[in-house]
Amino acid sequence: MEDKNLTCKDCGNEFVFSAGEQEFYAGKNFPDPVRCPECRKIKKESKNNGKNDKKES
């Protein structure tokens, strides 16, 4: 496998999907990423913020 340049669906920037990452994704039967690492981190943090906002009773 060779490194691939992909375009992030959120910010439009190109990012490298390395051969090692491709092998990992293929091994887990994951689709190719559609977001760059920075946007993936932002998406994950925003998703986790809703779970961490538990109020104590």
PQR file of N, CA, C, O and H, with PARSE charges and radii, in Angstrom:
ATOM      1  N   MET A   1       0.834  -1.188   0.000 -0.4000 1.5000
ATOM      2  CA  MET A   1       0.000   0.000   0.000 -0.0000 2.0000
ATOM      3  C   MET A   1       0.874   1.245   0.000  0.5500 1.7000
ATOM      4  O   MET A   1       1.988   1.253   0.526 -0.5500 1.4000
ATOM      5  N   GLU A   2       0.341   2.280  -0.598 -0.4000 1.5000
ATOM      6  CA  GLU A   2       1.045   3.568  -0.622 -0.0000 2.0000
ATOM      7  C   GLU A   2       0.211   4.604   0.113  0.5500 1.7000
ATOM      8  O   GLU A   2      -1.007   4.468   0.229 -0.5500 1.4000
ATOM      9  H   GLU A   2      -0.563   2.274  -1.025  0.4000 1.0000
ATOM     10  N   ASP A   3       0.885   5.652   0.613 -0.4000 1.5000
ATOM     11  CA  ASP A   3       0.171   6.748   1.247 -0.0000 2.0000
ATOM     12  C   ASP A   3      -0.824   7.356   0.254  0.5500 1.7000
ATOM     13  O   ASP A   3      -0.553   7.432  -0.945 -0.5500 1.4000
ATOM     14  H   ASP A   3       1.874   5.762   0.519  0.4000 1.0000
ATOM     15  N   LYS A   4      -1.976   7.786   0.772 -0.4000 1.5000
ATOM     16  CA  LYS A   4      -2.987   8.429  -0.071 -0.0000 2.0000
ATOM     17  C   LYS A   4      -3.270   9.811   0.480  0.5500 1.7000
ATOM     18  O   LYS A   4      -3.279  10.015   1.694 -0.5500 1.4000
ATOM     19  H   LYS A   4      -2.195   7.724   1.745  0.4000 1.0000
ATOM     20  N   ASN A   5      -3.500  10.765  -0.419 -0.4000 1.5000
ATOM     21  CA  ASN A   5      -3.952  12.088  -0.015 -0.0000 2.0000
ATOM     22  C   ASN A   5      -5.468  12.105  -0.097  0.5500 1.7000
ATOM     23  O   ASN A   5      -6.048  11.809  -1.142 -0.5500 1.4000
ATOM     24  H   ASN A   5      -3.492  10.600  -1.405  0.4000 1.0000
ATOM     25  N   LEU A   6      -6.107  12.453   1.017 -0.4000 1.5000
ATOM     26  CA  LEU A   6      -7.560  12.545   1.082 -0.0000 2.0000
ATOM     27  C   LEU A   6      -7.939  13.984   1.414  0.5500 1.7000
ATOM     28  O   LEU A   6      -7.120  14.737   1.941 -0.5500 1.4000
ATOM     29  H   LEU A   6      -5.636  12.693   1.866  0.4000 1.0000
ATOM     30  N   THR A   7      -9.166  14.365   1.111 -0.4000 1.5000
ATOM     31  CA  THR A   7      -9.656  15.705   1.413 -0.0000 2.0000
ATOM     32  C   THR A   7     -10.689  15.609   2.522  0.5500 1.7000
ATOM     33  O   THR A   7     -11.630  14.819   2.445 -0.5500 1.4000
ATOM     34  H   THR A   7      -9.831  13.753   0.683  0.4000 1.0000
ATOM     35  N   CYS A   8     -10.505  16.424   3.554 -0.4000 1.5000
ATOM     36  CA  CYS A   8     -11.407  16.441   4.705 -0.0000 2.0000
ATOM     37  C   CYS A   8     -12.760  17.013   4.303  0.5500 1.7000
ATOM     38  O   CYS A   8     -12.833  18.048   3.640 -0.5500 1.4000
ATOM     39  H   CYS A   8      -9.741  17.066   3.617  0.4000 1.0000
ATOM     40  N   LYS A   9     -13.839  16.330   4.711 -0.4000 1.5000
ATOM     41  CA  LYS A   9     -15.184  16.792   4.354 -0.0000 2.0000
ATOM     42  C   LYS A   9     -15.607  18.002   5.178  0.5500 1.7000
ATOM     43  O   LYS A   9     -16.535  18.711   4.788 -0.5500 1.4000
ATOM     44  H   LYS A   9     -13.780  15.489   5.249  0.4000 1.0000
ATOM     45  N   ASP A  10     -14.947  18.256   6.311 -0.4000 1.5000
ATOM     46  CA  ASP A  10     -15.315  19.398   7.144 -0.0000 2.0000
ATOM     47  C   ASP A  10     -14.556  20.669   6.771  0.5500 1.7000
ATOM     48  O   ASP A  10     -15.166  21.708   6.518 -0.5500 1.4000
ATOM     49  H   ASP A  10     -14.193  17.681   6.628  0.4000 1.0000
ATOM     50  N   CYS A  11     -13.223  20.587   6.737 -0.4000 1.5000
ATOM     51  CA  CYS A  11     -12.430  21.797   6.507 -0.0000 2.0000
ATOM     52  C   CYS A  11     -11.913  21.925   5.075  0.5500 1.7000
ATOM     53  O   CYS A  11     -11.471  23.000   4.671 -0.5500 1.4000
ATOM     54  H   CYS A  11     -12.727  19.744   6.943  0.4000 1.0000
ATOM     55  N   GLY A  12     -11.965  20.838   4.305 -0.4000 1.5000
ATOM     56  CA  GLY A  12     -11.523  20.888   2.913 -0.0000 2.0000
ATOM     57  C   GLY A  12     -10.021  20.760   2.716  0.5500 1.7000
ATOM     58  O   GLY A  12      -9.543  20.790   1.582 -0.5500 1.4000
ATOM     59  H   GLY A  12     -12.324  19.964   4.633  0.4000 1.0000
ATOM     60  N   ASN A  13      -9.265  20.617   3.809 -0.4000 1.5000
ATOM     61  CA  ASN A  13      -7.818  20.461   3.705 -0.0000 2.0000
ATOM     62  C   ASN A  13      -7.457  19.027   3.325  0.5500 1.7000
ATOM     63  O   ASN A  13      -8.149  18.074   3.681 -0.5500 1.4000
ATOM     64  H   ASN A  13      -9.653  20.593   4.730  0.4000 1.0000
ATOM     65  N   GLU A  14      -6.350  18.907   2.591 -0.4000 1.5000
ATOM     66  CA  GLU A  14      -5.847  17.569   2.271 -0.0000 2.0000
ATOM     67  C   GLU A  14      -5.069  17.031   3.460  0.5500 1.7000
ATOM     68  O   GLU A  14      -4.420  17.785   4.186 -0.5500 1.4000
ATOM     69  H   GLU A  14      -5.787  19.682   2.301  0.4000 1.0000
ATOM     70  N   PHE A  15      -5.140  15.720   3.653 -0.4000 1.5000
ATOM     71  CA  PHE A  15      -4.348  15.058   4.680 -0.0000 2.0000
ATOM     72  C   PHE A  15      -3.877  13.717   4.143  0.5500 1.7000
ATOM     73  O   PHE A  15      -4.473  13.152   3.226 -0.5500 1.4000
ATOM     74  H   PHE A  15      -5.667  15.108   3.063  0.4000 1.0000
ATOM     75  N   VAL A  16      -2.797  13.217   4.731 -0.4000 1.5000
ATOM     76  CA  VAL A  16      -2.209  11.952   4.283 -0.0000 2.0000
ATOM     77  C   VAL A  16      -2.809  10.806   5.076  0.5500 1.7000
ATOM     78  O   VAL A  16      -2.824  10.821   6.307 -0.5500 1.4000
ATOM     79  H   VAL A  16      -2.313  13.676   5.477  0.4000 1.0000
ATOM     80  N   PHE A  17      -3.299   9.825   4.358 -0.4000 1.5000
ATOM     81  CA  PHE A  17      -3.776   8.568   4.933 -0.0000 2.0000
ATOM     82  C   PHE A  17      -2.657   7.566   4.660  0.5500 1.7000
ATOM     83  O   PHE A  17      -2.560   6.998   3.573 -0.5500 1.4000
ATOM     84  H   PHE A  17      -3.287   9.813   3.358  0.4000 1.0000
ATOM     85  N   SER A  18      -1.812   7.364   5.678 -0.4000 1.5000
ATOM     86  CA  SER A  18      -0.588   6.584   5.481 -0.0000 2.0000
ATOM     87  C   SER A  18      -0.872   5.114   5.207  0.5500 1.7000
ATOM     88  O   SER A  18      -1.955   4.608   5.504 -0.5500 1.4000
ATOM     89  H   SER A  18      -1.891   7.826   6.562  0.4000 1.0000
ATOM     90  N   ALA A  19       0.114   4.444   4.640 -0.4000 1.5000
ATOM     91  CA  ALA A  19      -0.007   3.017   4.355 -0.0000 2.0000
ATOM     92  C   ALA A  19      -0.277   2.236   5.644  0.5500 1.7000
ATOM     93  O   ALA A  19      -1.074   1.298   5.644 -0.5500 1.4000
ATOM     94  H   ALA A  19       0.993   4.855   4.400  0.4000 1.0000
ATOM     95  N   GLY A  20       0.377   2.615   6.729 -0.4000 1.5000
ATOM     96  CA  GLY A  20       0.161   1.948   8.012 -0.0000 2.0000
ATOM     97  C   GLY A  20      -1.256   2.139   8.524  0.5500 1.7000
ATOM     98  O   GLY A  20      -1.872   1.205   9.039 -0.5500 1.4000
ATOM     99  H   GLY A  20       1.024   3.377   6.729  0.4000 1.0000
ATOM    100  N   GLU A  21      -1.773   3.364   8.377 -0.4000 1.5000
ATOM    101  CA  GLU A  21      -3.156   3.627   8.782 -0.0000 2.0000
ATOM    102  C   GLU A  21      -4.126   2.828   7.918  0.5500 1.7000
ATOM    103  O   GLU A  21      -5.123   2.304   8.414 -0.5500 1.4000
ATOM    104  H   GLU A  21      -1.272   4.122   7.959  0.4000 1.0000
ATOM    105  N   GLN A  22      -3.829   2.739   6.632 -0.4000 1.5000
ATOM    106  CA  GLN A  22      -4.694   1.979   5.726 -0.0000 2.0000
ATOM    107  C   GLN A  22      -4.760   0.512   6.136  0.5500 1.7000
ATOM    108  O   GLN A  22      -5.828  -0.100   6.117 -0.5500 1.4000
ATOM    109  H   GLN A  22      -3.019   3.164   6.229  0.4000 1.0000
ATOM    110  N   GLU A  23      -3.615  -0.042   6.503 -0.4000 1.5000
ATOM    111  CA  GLU A  23      -3.575  -1.438   6.937 -0.0000 2.0000
ATOM    112  C   GLU A  23      -4.393  -1.633   8.212  0.5500 1.7000
ATOM    113  O   GLU A  23      -5.134  -2.607   8.342 -0.5500 1.4000
ATOM    114  H   GLU A  23      -2.748   0.455   6.518  0.4000 1.0000
ATOM    115  N   PHE A  24      -4.248  -0.693   9.155 -0.4000 1.5000
ATOM    116  CA  PHE A  24      -5.012  -0.769  10.404 -0.0000 2.0000
ATOM    117  C   PHE A  24      -6.509  -0.708  10.115  0.5500 1.7000
ATOM    118  O   PHE A  24      -7.274  -1.535  10.612 -0.5500 1.4000
ATOM    119  H   PHE A  24      -3.646   0.098   9.050  0.4000 1.0000
ATOM    120  N   TYR A  25      -6.927   0.268   9.315 -0.4000 1.5000
ATOM    121  CA  TYR A  25      -8.346   0.425   8.978 -0.0000 2.0000
ATOM    122  C   TYR A  25      -8.876  -0.822   8.268  0.5500 1.7000
ATOM    123  O   TYR A  25      -9.974  -1.293   8.565 -0.5500 1.4000
ATOM    124  H   TYR A  25      -6.307   0.940   8.911  0.4000 1.0000
ATOM    125  N   ALA A  26      -8.093  -1.349   7.333 -0.4000 1.5000
ATOM    126  CA  ALA A  26      -8.523  -2.541   6.593 -0.0000 2.0000
ATOM    127  C   ALA A  26      -8.663  -3.731   7.546  0.5500 1.7000
ATOM    128  O   ALA A  26      -9.603  -4.515   7.419 -0.5500 1.4000
ATOM    129  H   ALA A  26      -7.201  -0.966   7.092  0.4000 1.0000
ATOM    130  N   GLY A  27      -7.737  -3.871   8.495 -0.4000 1.5000
ATOM    131  CA  GLY A  27      -7.783  -4.965   9.457 -0.0000 2.0000
ATOM    132  C   GLY A  27      -9.014  -4.920  10.351  0.5500 1.7000
ATOM    133  O   GLY A  27      -9.495  -5.955  10.814 -0.5500 1.4000
ATOM    134  H   GLY A  27      -6.973  -3.234   8.598  0.4000 1.0000
ATOM    135  N   LYS A  28      -9.518  -3.722  10.588 -0.4000 1.5000
ATOM    136  CA  LYS A  28     -10.708  -3.536  11.422 -0.0000 2.0000
ATOM    137  C   LYS A  28     -11.983  -3.406  10.584  0.5500 1.7000
ATOM    138  O   LYS A  28     -13.071  -3.216  11.127 -0.5500 1.4000
ATOM    139  H   LYS A  28      -9.127  -2.881  10.212  0.4000 1.0000
ATOM    140  N   ASN A  29     -11.840  -3.509   9.259 -0.4000 1.5000
ATOM    141  CA  ASN A  29     -12.959  -3.326   8.326 -0.0000 2.0000
ATOM    142  C   ASN A  29     -13.602  -1.949   8.450  0.5500 1.7000
ATOM    143  O   ASN A  29     -14.812  -1.805   8.277 -0.5500 1.4000
ATOM    144  H   ASN A  29     -10.955  -3.663   8.818  0.4000 1.0000
ATOM    145  N   PHE A  30     -12.779  -0.928   8.753 -0.4000 1.5000
ATOM    146  CA  PHE A  30     -13.249   0.447   8.822 -0.0000 2.0000
ATOM    147  C   PHE A  30     -13.187   1.065   7.430  0.5500 1.7000
ATOM    148  O   PHE A  30     -12.303   0.717   6.646 -0.5500 1.4000
ATOM    149  H   PHE A  30     -11.796  -1.045   8.893  0.4000 1.0000
ATOM    150  N   PRO A  31     -14.110   1.977   7.103 -0.5600 1.5000
ATOM    151  CA  PRO A  31     -13.999   2.711   5.834  0.2800 2.0000
ATOM    152  C   PRO A  31     -12.876   3.749   5.944  0.5500 1.7000
ATOM    153  O   PRO A  31     -12.439   4.076   7.047 -0.5500 1.4000
ATOM    154  N   ASP A  32     -12.416   4.259   4.814 -0.4000 1.5000
ATOM    155  CA  ASP A  32     -11.407   5.320   4.832 -0.0000 2.0000
ATOM    156  C   ASP A  32     -11.963   6.522   5.590  0.5500 1.7000
ATOM    157  O   ASP A  32     -13.162   6.795   5.522 -0.5500 1.4000
ATOM    158  H   ASP A  32     -12.771   3.993   3.918  0.4000 1.0000
ATOM    159  N   PRO A  33     -11.104   7.243   6.312 -0.5600 1.5000
ATOM    160  CA  PRO A  33     -11.587   8.411   7.048  0.2800 2.0000
ATOM    161  C   PRO A  33     -12.057   9.507   6.088  0.5500 1.7000
ATOM    162  O   PRO A  33     -11.546   9.633   4.975 -0.5500 1.4000
ATOM    163  N   VAL A  34     -13.029  10.290   6.532 -0.4000 1.5000
ATOM    164  CA  VAL A  34     -13.527  11.400   5.713 -0.0000 2.0000
ATOM    165  C   VAL A  34     -13.127  12.741   6.314  0.5500 1.7000
ATOM    166  O   VAL A  34     -13.329  13.787   5.697 -0.5500 1.4000
ATOM    167  H   VAL A  34     -13.444  10.188   7.436  0.4000 1.0000
ATOM    168  N   ARG A  35     -12.553  12.709   7.534 -0.4000 1.5000
ATOM    169  CA  ARG A  35     -12.093  13.927   8.199 -0.0000 2.0000
ATOM    170  C   ARG A  35     -10.604  13.833   8.486  0.5500 1.7000
ATOM    171  O   ARG A  35     -10.070  12.747   8.710 -0.5500 1.4000
ATOM    172  H   ARG A  35     -12.389  11.859   8.035  0.4000 1.0000
ATOM    173  N   CYS A  36      -9.936  14.989   8.477 -0.4000 1.5000
ATOM    174  CA  CYS A  36      -8.517  15.040   8.825 -0.0000 2.0000
ATOM    175  C   CYS A  36      -8.369  14.795  10.332  0.5500 1.7000
ATOM    176  O   CYS A  36      -9.349  14.885  11.071 -0.5500 1.4000
ATOM    177  H   CYS A  36     -10.370  15.872   8.295  0.4000 1.0000
ATOM    178  N   PRO A  37      -7.163  14.487  10.785 -0.5600 1.5000
ATOM    179  CA  PRO A  37      -6.980  14.212  12.217  0.2800 2.0000
ATOM    180  C   PRO A  37      -7.465  15.349  13.121  0.5500 1.7000
ATOM    181  O   PRO A  37      -8.024  15.091  14.187 -0.5500 1.4000
ATOM    182  N   GLU A  38      -7.259  16.601  12.710 -0.4000 1.5000
ATOM    183  CA  GLU A  38      -7.689  17.730  13.533 -0.0000 2.0000
ATOM    184  C   GLU A  38      -9.209  17.774  13.657  0.5500 1.7000
ATOM    185  O   GLU A  38      -9.737  17.968  14.752 -0.5500 1.4000
ATOM    186  H   GLU A  38      -6.806  16.811  11.844  0.4000 1.0000
ATOM    187  N   CYS A  39      -9.916  17.595  12.540 -0.4000 1.5000
ATOM    188  CA  CYS A  39     -11.382  17.625  12.570 -0.0000 2.0000
ATOM    189  C   CYS A  39     -11.942  16.398  13.278  0.5500 1.7000
ATOM    190  O   CYS A  39     -12.988  16.484  13.921 -0.5500 1.4000
ATOM    191  H   CYS A  39      -9.488  17.438  11.651  0.4000 1.0000
ATOM    192  N   ARG A  40     -11.259  15.252  13.169 -0.4000 1.5000
ATOM    193  CA  ARG A  40     -11.693  14.061  13.905 -0.0000 2.0000
ATOM    194  C   ARG A  40     -11.611  14.314  15.405  0.5500 1.7000
ATOM    195  O   ARG A  40     -12.499  13.923  16.164 -0.5500 1.4000
ATOM    196  H   ARG A  40     -10.410  15.183  12.647  0.4000 1.0000
ATOM    197  N   LYS A  41     -10.525  14.979  15.824 -0.4000 1.5000
ATOM    198  CA  LYS A  41     -10.347  15.287  17.248 -0.0000 2.0000
ATOM    199  C   LYS A  41     -11.447  16.236  17.723  0.5500 1.7000
ATOM    200  O   LYS A  41     -12.027  16.028  18.789 -0.5500 1.4000
ATOM    201  H   LYS A  41      -9.804  15.297  15.208  0.4000 1.0000
ATOM    202  N   ILE A  42     -11.736  17.268  16.941 -0.4000 1.5000
ATOM    203  CA  ILE A  42     -12.786  18.229  17.300 -0.0000 2.0000
ATOM    204  C   ILE A  42     -14.132  17.519  17.398  0.5500 1.7000
ATOM    205  O   ILE A  42     -14.881  17.737  18.350 -0.5500 1.4000
ATOM    206  H   ILE A  42     -11.265  17.437  16.075  0.4000 1.0000
ATOM    207  N   LYS A  43     -14.440  16.673  16.418 -0.4000 1.5000
ATOM    208  CA  LYS A  43     -15.712  15.943  16.408 -0.0000 2.0000
ATOM    209  C   LYS A  43     -15.810  15.038  17.636  0.5500 1.7000
ATOM    210  O   LYS A  43     -16.855  14.978  18.285 -0.5500 1.4000
ATOM    211  H   LYS A  43     -13.831  16.497  15.645  0.4000 1.0000
ATOM    212  N   LYS A  44     -14.727  14.337  17.951 -0.4000 1.5000
ATOM    213  CA  LYS A  44     -14.716  13.427  19.099 -0.0000 2.0000
ATOM    214  C   LYS A  44     -14.903  14.202  20.402  0.5500 1.7000
ATOM    215  O   LYS A  44     -15.664  13.778  21.272 -0.5500 1.4000
ATOM    216  H   LYS A  44     -13.878  14.385  17.424  0.4000 1.0000
ATOM    217  N   GLU A  45     -14.207  15.344  20.540 -0.4000 1.5000
ATOM    218  CA  GLU A  45     -14.326  16.142  21.756 -0.0000 2.0000
ATOM    219  C   GLU A  45     -15.737  16.701  21.915  0.5500 1.7000
ATOM    220  O   GLU A  45     -16.274  16.720  23.023 -0.5500 1.4000
ATOM    221  H   GLU A  45     -13.588  15.688  19.833  0.4000 1.0000
ATOM    222  N   SER A  46     -16.335  17.152  20.829 -0.4000 1.5000
ATOM    223  CA  SER A  46     -17.693  17.704  20.927 -0.0000 2.0000
ATOM    224  C   SER A  46     -18.693  16.597  21.264  0.5500 1.7000
ATOM    225  O   SER A  46     -19.671  16.839  21.972 -0.5500 1.4000
ATOM    226  H   SER A  46     -15.900  17.136  19.929  0.4000 1.0000
ATOM    227  N   LYS A  47     -18.455  15.406  20.769 -0.4000 1.5000
ATOM    228  CA  LYS A  47     -19.315  14.261  21.072 -0.0000 2.0000
ATOM    229  C   LYS A  47     -19.175  13.875  22.548  0.5500 1.7000
ATOM    230  O   LYS A  47     -20.168  13.567  23.206 -0.5500 1.4000
ATOM    231  H   LYS A  47     -17.661  15.210  20.194  0.4000 1.0000
ATOM    232  N   ASN A  48     -17.946  13.893  23.063 -0.4000 1.5000
ATOM    233  CA  ASN A  48     -17.690  13.514  24.451 -0.0000 2.0000
ATOM    234  C   ASN A  48     -18.171  14.571  25.440  0.5500 1.7000
ATOM    235  O   ASN A  48     -18.484  14.238  26.583 -0.5500 1.4000
ATOM    236  H   ASN A  48     -17.139  14.144  22.528  0.4000 1.0000
ATOM    237  N   ASN A  49     -18.236  15.825  25.031 -0.4000 1.5000
ATOM    238  CA  ASN A  49     -18.672  16.884  25.942 -0.0000 2.0000
ATOM    239  C   ASN A  49     -20.090  16.637  26.423  0.5500 1.7000
ATOM    240  O   ASN A  49     -20.395  16.919  27.582 -0.5500 1.4000
ATOM    241  H   ASN A  49     -17.982  16.095  24.102  0.4000 1.0000
ATOM    242  N   GLY A  50     -20.946  16.130  25.593 -0.4000 1.5000
ATOM    243  CA  GLY A  50     -22.305  15.827  26.006 -0.0000 2.0000
ATOM    244  C   GLY A  50     -22.361  14.727  27.044  0.5500 1.7000
ATOM    245  O   GLY A  50     -23.251  14.725  27.895 -0.5500 1.4000
ATOM    246  H   GLY A  50     -20.697  15.901  24.652  0.4000 1.0000
ATOM    247  N   LYS A  51     -21.437  13.804  26.988 -0.4000 1.5000
ATOM    248  CA  LYS A  51     -21.403  12.684  27.933 -0.0000 2.0000
ATOM    249  C   LYS A  51     -20.778  13.097  29.273  0.5500 1.7000
ATOM    250  O   LYS A  51     -21.073  12.500  30.308 -0.5500 1.4000
ATOM    251  H   LYS A  51     -20.715  13.806  26.297  0.4000 1.0000
ATOM    252  N   ASN A  52     -19.915  14.116  29.248 -0.4000 1.5000
ATOM    253  CA  ASN A  52     -19.212  14.528  30.464 -0.0000 2.0000
ATOM    254  C   ASN A  52     -19.956  15.601  31.231  0.5500 1.7000
ATOM    255  O   ASN A  52     -19.478  16.052  32.272 -0.5500 1.4000
ATOM    256  H   ASN A  52     -19.674  14.601  28.406  0.4000 1.0000
ATOM    257  N   ASP A  53     -21.110  16.021  30.749 -0.4000 1.5000
ATOM    258  CA  ASP A  53     -21.863  17.090  31.395 -0.0000 2.0000
ATOM    259  C   ASP A  53     -22.894  16.537  32.383  0.5500 1.7000
ATOM    260  O   ASP A  53     -23.986  17.088  32.518 -0.5500 1.4000
ATOM    261  H   ASP A  53     -21.499  15.655  29.903  0.4000 1.0000
ATOM    262  N   LYS A  54     -22.552  15.471  33.057 -0.4000 1.5000
ATOM    263  CA  LYS A  54     -23.482  14.876  34.021 -0.0000 2.0000
ATOM    264  C   LYS A  54     -23.564  15.774  35.263  0.5500 1.7000
ATOM    265  O   LYS A  54     -22.547  16.230  35.785 -0.5500 1.4000
ATOM    266  H   LYS A  54     -21.665  15.023  32.948  0.4000 1.0000
ATOM    267  N   LYS A  55     -24.775  16.012  35.711 -0.4000 1.5000
ATOM    268  CA  LYS A  55     -24.967  16.828  36.906 -0.0000 2.0000
ATOM    269  C   LYS A  55     -25.064  15.910  38.117  0.5500 1.7000
ATOM    270  O   LYS A  55     -25.681  14.845  38.068 -0.5500 1.4000
ATOM    271  H   LYS A  55     -25.601  15.641  35.287  0.4000 1.0000
ATOM    272  N   GLU A  56     -24.441  16.348  39.198 -0.4000 1.5000
ATOM    273  CA  GLU A  56     -24.524  15.568  40.433 -0.0000 2.0000
ATOM    274  C   GLU A  56     -25.818  15.914  41.150  0.5500 1.7000
ATOM    275  O   GLU A  56     -26.232  17.073  41.172 -0.5500 1.4000
ATOM    276  H   GLU A  56     -23.940  17.213  39.238  0.4000 1.0000
ATOM    277  N   SER A  57     -26.465  14.894  41.745 -0.4000 1.5000
ATOM    278  CA  SER A  57     -27.713  15.170  42.465 -0.0000 2.0000
ATOM    279  C   SER A  57     -27.494  15.251  43.947  0.5500 1.7000
ATOM    280  O   SER A  57     -28.442  15.477  44.699 -0.5500 1.4000
ATOM    281  H   SER A  57     -26.129  13.952  41.727  0.4000 1.0000
TER
END
